[in-house]
Amino acid sequence: MDRNRIGMDAEQRAEHWLCTQGLTLLQRNARCRLGEIDLIMQDGEQIVFVEVRTRSGRAFGGAAASVDWRKQQKLIRAARFMLSRNPHWSLYPCRFDVLAFEGDSERTPPVWYKDAFRP
């Protein structure tokens, strides 16, 4: 399976898993010239920008470690753009979560890093 397909499958699994945790999908694959946000969800009174990562193993720090400072800055810029395009979202506090899938099993639940980083 190619990288794009693996990523798309992980995003679909993440969306489903987060919905079972009580979050509501607002937008998937939100793209702009500043970057892309995998999932934008609502968790109660919070807007959640979700980065989904998948790795077959923990080499080089694993899935969550791949969301380095540079990637965080890109996500922050993209989120600010999305908030400017959807001003009603700006009424709510926001957070950045990372959902990390590691290993090959589709039955393995992700590791959910709530409020993984801040702008």
Secondary structure, DSSP 8 states (H G I E B T S, - for coil): --HHHHHHHHHHHHHHHHHHTT-EEEEEEEEETTEEEEEEEEETTEEEEEEEEEESS-GGGHHHHTS-HHHHHHHHHHHHHHHHH-GGGGGS-EEEEEEEEESS-TTS--EEEEEEE--
